[in-house]
Structures are given as structure tokens and as C-alpha cells.
Amino acid sequence: MKLLMISTDRKIFEEGSAVRVRQIEYAKEYEEVHIIVFAKKSKVQSLKSETVIASNCWAYSTNSPSKFFYSFNATSLGRFIISKRGITSITCQDPFLTAMSGVALKREFSLPLEIQLHTDIGSPNFGYTTSNKIRKILALSYLLKADTIRVVSNKIKDYLTSSLGIDAAKITVRPIAVDIEKIKNAQIIEGADLRKKYSRFEKIVLMASRLEKEKNVGLAIRAWAGVIETMPKAGLVIVGSGSEDGRLKKMVAKLNLANSIAFEDWTDRDRLISYYKTADIFLNTSLFEGYGMTLIEAQAAGCKMVSTDVGVAREVGAAIIPWYDSNRASEIIALHLSS
């Protein structure tokens, strides 16, 4: 079986990256895997040139002049690869622009199409931006054209069957792989013990996420103002990077919380595991998640969890907080910190 994959993850081109390692393992299930990646034009890689990932796995950049050409270039490159390599099936990483290419190629070559869905488009918060509203419209159209659909949680599967009427037999639930035993058995890394690093805090709440609007980190900061009213020696450690970094730090300063909230840049997975193991609570405030890998990791590390109702939060036993009520969120966080 020869698979064509259409992806947006450019880390596949990085030697030794987790994405590349995962794809090498995935390719073992196939005779050949050819991965088209949405990427802007590179001076190094010419159109249709291939990066060898494994003996049976290759990656190709769309080499697009801008992001507006990603889908068009992927479709054109897909035609070339299908004709040259005798592709027998297609998979798309999302039901948005990669699926636009996948549906076009399915129609042209009469090949079976799988669409992957890693985010919860059924969340009431998913359409919080105009771009996400457009993405949802695309998803609802393309998912109905797929032969099979792969999702990361039962919550997403339930939405597709109940709201879109998609046959459950077409949907496979395949969670993101997390090495639970490795996390359970991991030793705390030198310099990554939060209790020692932030010894001024008697209790520590950890957050680890991209600092983007959909991660709703502002809720945590507003809620923290209420937490320290009853627990003045508690601390919130926010690990992450993103476009919201400056705005969130200004919010902390405005609320006079700088002494009880610490920011750290994103760190490697091994160090983060030590953070989970030495925090009292892991906090997630996302507006929507398809899965929530950090919740799975925190659970494996034995850390209590407080989360908005996203992804696998309920399945892993997290205490649920509302998306927009910071007063109620602070009450729940304080309750679980003191228990």
C-alpha cells in the first residue's frame, strides 16, 4: 500500500524531531509513504525535490510563494507523486486546507481518502474567530466526502455522528501516543524541581501551553487574583511562548500579581515531566482542544488537574472550571490546592 499524506507540520524536515521520529514509525505500516508539507518557498529545496525520511518515506515541500497557494501547490504536487509512484490512498492532516487538496485528488484519481481531525470543531468556542468560522464550514463539507475519518477522542467522534450524521463505522478513534510508563518512571531532572526552583511558593500551580488566544491563559491570571486572597503564598508558573506573551505579562503587572506568577519559555518534554511531578496542580484553560496531551502527561506524572471542559479533561478526572467565569475558576483552583 502506497500512501500520500498532506500535512502542515514542517518539523518533519528537522533531523531528529519528534514529528520525524513518529512518521518513521508510522511508515512501517506501508510499502511507501509520501508526505506533502505546506511550506513557503525555500532557497534550498526546489519544487518536487524530496527529503528522504526513511527507506520508504519521503517528504516534499510545496515551496509556495505565500500561504494562499498552499492548497493549490499541494494538489499540483500530489498529481505528480500519484502518477509517478502509483499511490493507492490519501490521508489529510486536517479537514481544512489539506483536505481541500485531498478531496480534489480523490475526485481526480478515484482514490480512497482519510481525513484526520485533531481539534474539537464541535466546541461552542471553536468559532471564536472569523478564520475558525471559515475552517468549520470547510470541515463540515470535506468530512462528508471522506471515505474514513480518524479522530483523537470519543468526544469528537460523538459530535460527528450526532451532529453531522456521519456513520460511526467510518470513524476511527486513535489518540495521540503518550509513553505513560516512561513518564511514571522518569526521575526529576536537576534544576527542574519546581519546589526548589520556586521555594518562595508553598503551593504551585503549573500551566504549559502555547501563549495564544485559544489557550485562554488570561482566565488563569484573572482567577489567580482570587486564589492568592486566600492562599497568598501560592504561585502560578506559566511555561510557554506565543503571540500573547506581552499582553499576558502586562495583565499580570496591572493586577499586581508579579510576585506570585512566573513565566518561563517553552521547554523540552523531559524537563516538563519533572515540572508535572513537582507541581501541586496542572491547570489548563483552553477554549477548545481535540485531545489535550498535556493533561494525559500530567495524569501519568501523578499531578492533580484542573481544566476547562475540553478534550479528554473529564476522561482523565480533571476538576472542571468554566471558560469565562474567573471567580468560579479561582474557587475551584483554591479548593483543590488546599485539599
C-alpha positions in Angstrom: 0.0 0.0 0.0 1.4 3.4 -1.0 0.2 6.4 0.9 0.1 10.1 0.1 -0.1 12.3 3.2 -0.9 16.0 3.1 0.4 17.8 6.1 1.1 21.2 7.7 3.9 20.1 10.1 7.2 21.5 8.8 9.1 19.8 11.7 9.2 16.7 9.5 12.2 18.4 7.8 14.1 18.6 11.1 16.5 15.8 11.7 15.7 14.0 15.0 12.4 15.9 15.6 9.6 14.1 17.4 7.5 14.6 14.3 10.0 12.9 12.1 10.5 10.0 14.5 6.8 9.5 14.7 6.4 9.5 10.9 9.2 6.9 10.5 7.4 4.6 12.9 4.1 5.3 11.1 5.6 4.5 7.7 6.4 0.9 8.8 2.7 0.1 8.2 3.1 0.9 4.5 5.1 0.0 1.4 5.7 3.7 0.8 4.7 7.0 2.4 5.0 10.3 0.6 4.4 13.4 2.7 3.5 16.8 1.1 4.1 19.6 3.6 2.6 23.1 3.4 5.7 25.4 3.4 6.8 28.6 1.8 9.4 28.8 -0.9 12.8 27.7 0.1 16.1 28.7 -1.5 17.5 25.3 -0.6 14.8 22.9 -1.8 13.4 23.1 -5.4 9.9 22.1 -6.3 9.4 18.3 -6.4 12.7 17.7 -4.7 12.3 15.1 -2.0 13.8 14.8 1.5 14.4 11.1 2.4 12.9 10.4 5.9 13.4 6.6 5.8 14.0 3.9 3.2 10.2 4.0 2.4 9.3 7.5 3.4 9.8 10.9 1.6 8.8 14.5 2.4 8.2 17.2 -0.1 7.7 21.0 0.4 5.0 22.8 -1.5 7.5 25.6 -1.9 4.7 28.1 -2.1 5.2 31.8 -2.7 2.7 32.5 0.1 0.3 30.6 2.3 -2.6 31.4 -0.1 -1.0 29.0 -2.6 -0.5 26.1 -0.2 -3.6 24.0 -1.2 -3.1 24.7 -5.0 0.6 23.8 -4.9 -0.1 20.6 -2.8 -2.7 19.5 -5.3 -0.3 20.0 -8.2 2.5 18.2 -6.4 0.1 15.4 -5.4 -0.8 14.8 -9.0 2.9 14.4 -9.8 3.5 12.0 -7.0 0.4 9.9 -7.5 1.2 9.5 -11.2 4.9 8.8 -10.6 4.7 6.5 -7.6 1.4 4.7 -8.0 -0.2 5.9 -4.8 -3.1 3.8 -3.5 -4.6 6.0 -0.8 -4.6 9.6 0.6 -4.7 10.9 4.1 -5.0 14.6 5.1 -3.8 16.0 8.5 -6.9 18.2 8.9 -10.3 18.8 7.4 -9.4 22.3 6.3 -6.9 23.3 3.6 -5.1 19.9 3.4 -8.5 18.3 2.9 -9.2 20.8 0.1 -6.2 19.2 -1.8 -7.1 15.7 -0.7 -10.7 15.9 -1.9 -9.6 17.3 -5.3 -7.1 14.4 -5.7 -9.6 11.8 -4.6 -12.0 13.1 -7.2 -9.4 13.2 -9.9 -7.8 9.8 -9.3 -10.7 7.9 -7.6 -8.5 7.1 -4.5 -9.8 6.4 -1.0 -9.5 9.4 1.3 -8.9 9.6 5.0 -9.3 12.9 6.8 -7.8 13.4 10.3 -9.5 15.6 12.9 -7.3 16.6 15.8 -9.3 19.5 17.1 -12.8 19.8 18.6 -14.8 21.6 15.9 -18.0 20.9 17.9 -16.8 23.0 20.8 -19.0 26.1 21.3 -15.8 28.1 21.4 -14.2 26.9 18.2 -15.7 29.6 16.0 -14.4 32.4 18.2 -12.6 34.0 15.2 -13.6 34.6 11.6 -10.9 32.3 10.3 -12.2 29.5 12.6 -15.7 30.0 11.3 -14.4 29.6 7.8 -12.5 26.5 8.9 -15.6 24.9 10.3 -17.5 25.5 7.1 -14.7 23.8 5.2 -14.6 20.9 7.7 -18.3 20.2 7.5 -18.1 20.0 3.8 -14.9 17.9 3.4 -15.6 15.4 6.2 -18.8 14.3 4.4 -16.7 13.5 1.3 -14.1 11.3 3.2 -14.2 7.6 3.0 -12.8 7.3 6.5 -12.1 9.8 9.4 -9.5 9.5 12.1 -10.1 11.4 15.3 -8.2 11.7 18.6 -11.1 11.3 21.1 -14.5 9.8 21.6 -15.9 13.3 22.2 -15.1 14.3 18.6 -16.5 11.0 17.3 -19.8 11.6 19.2 -20.1 15.1 17.7 -19.5 13.8 14.1 -22.1 11.0 14.5 -24.8 13.0 16.4 -24.5 16.4 14.7 -23.3 15.6 11.2 -24.9 12.1 10.9 -21.7 10.5 9.8 -21.7 6.7 10.0 -19.8 5.7 13.1 -18.3 2.8 11.2 -16.3 5.3 9.1 -14.7 6.9 12.2 -11.6 5.5 13.9 -10.5 6.9 17.3 -6.7 6.9 17.6 -5.4 9.0 20.5 -2.0 10.7 20.3 0.5 8.2 21.6 1.9 9.1 25.0 4.5 6.9 26.7 2.8 6.6 30.1 5.3 4.3 31.6 8.2 6.5 30.7 6.6 9.4 32.4 5.7 7.4 35.5 9.3 6.1 35.9 11.0 9.4 35.0 13.4 10.8 37.6 13.2 14.5 38.4 15.9 16.4 36.4 18.5 18.5 38.2 17.3 22.1 38.1 13.7 21.1 37.1 12.2 20.7 40.6 9.6 23.4 40.9 9.5 23.2 44.7 13.3 24.0 44.8 13.2 26.5 42.0 10.3 28.5 43.4 10.9 27.8 47.1 9.1 31.0 48.0 5.8 29.3 46.9 4.1 26.9 49.4 1.8 25.6 46.7 2.5 25.6 42.9 0.1 25.5 40.0 1.7 24.8 36.6 0.5 25.7 33.1 2.2 24.6 29.9 0.8 25.7 26.6 1.3 28.0 23.6 0.5 31.6 24.6 -2.2 32.1 22.0 -5.8 33.4 22.3 -7.4 30.0 22.1 -5.4 28.9 25.2 -7.3 31.4 27.2 -4.4 32.0 29.7 -5.9 35.3 30.7 -8.6 33.3 32.6 -5.9 31.8 34.7 -4.4 35.1 35.5 -7.7 36.7 36.5 -8.6 33.7 38.6 -5.2 33.8 40.3 -6.0 37.2 41.8 -8.8 35.4 43.7 -6.7 32.4 44.6 -4.0 34.5 46.4 -6.6 36.3 48.5 -7.0 33.0 50.5 -3.6 31.5 49.7 -1.1 34.4 49.5 2.0 32.1 49.4 0.8 30.1 46.3 2.5 30.5 43.0 1.4 30.1 39.3 4.2 29.0 36.9 3.3 29.5 33.2 5.5 27.7 30.7 5.1 28.6 27.1 5.7 31.0 24.2 3.5 32.8 21.7 1.9 36.0 20.4 0.1 36.6 23.7 3.2 36.7 25.8 3.5 40.5 26.0 -0.2 41.1 26.7 -0.3 38.5 29.4 2.7 39.9 31.2 1.1 43.3 31.1 -2.1 41.9 32.6 0.0 40.3 35.5 1.6 43.7 36.2 -1.7 45.6 36.0 -3.2 43.1 38.6 -0.1 43.4 40.8 0.5 39.6 40.6 4.2 39.7 39.6 5.2 38.3 42.9 3.0 35.2 42.6 3.2 34.5 38.8 6.3 33.3 37.0 6.7 33.0 33.2 9.1 30.5 31.6 9.8 29.9 27.9 8.7 26.6 26.4 11.0 23.8 27.4 11.8 20.2 26.3 9.5 17.3 27.2 11.8 15.7 29.7 12.1 18.9 31.7 8.3 19.4 31.6 7.7 15.9 33.0 9.8 17.0 36.1 7.6 20.1 36.3 4.5 18.0 36.4 5.9 15.8 39.1 6.8 18.7 41.4 3.7 20.8 40.9 0.6 20.6 43.1 -1.9 21.2 40.2 -1.7 21.3 36.5 -4.0 23.9 35.1 -5.5 24.0 31.5 -7.7 26.9 30.4 -8.1 26.2 26.7 -11.2 27.3 24.8 -11.1 24.1 22.8 -8.8 21.0 22.4 -9.1 17.9 20.3 -7.3 15.8 22.8 -5.1 17.5 25.4 -1.8 15.7 25.5 -0.6 17.8 28.5 -3.5 16.5 30.5 -2.5 12.9 29.8 1.1 13.7 30.7 0.1 15.4 33.9 -2.1 12.5 34.9 0.8 10.0 34.2 3.1 12.1 36.3 0.6 11.9 39.3 -0.3 15.6 39.2 -3.8 16.8 40.1 -5.6 18.5 37.2 -8.0 21.5 36.9 -9.2 22.2 33.4 -11.9 23.7 31.2 -14.2 21.1 29.6 -12.1 20.3 26.6 -10.6 17.2 25.0 -10.0 14.3 27.5 -10.4 16.5 30.6 -13.3 14.6 32.0 -11.9 11.3 31.0 -8.7 11.8 33.0 -10.6 13.1 36.1 -9.7 16.8 35.9 -11.8 19.2 38.0 -13.8 21.3 35.5 -13.8 25.1 35.5 -15.9 27.4 33.4 -14.3 29.1 30.3 -15.3 32.7 31.3 -16.1 32.8 35.0 -12.8 33.7 36.7 -14.4 33.9 40.1 -15.7 30.4 40.0 -12.4 29.2 38.5 -10.5 30.7 41.4 -12.8 29.0 43.9 -12.2 25.6 42.3 -8.4 26.0 42.0 -8.1 27.1 45.6 -10.3 24.2 46.7 -8.1 21.7 45.0 -4.9 23.4 46.1 -5.9 23.1 49.8 -7.2 19.5 49.6 
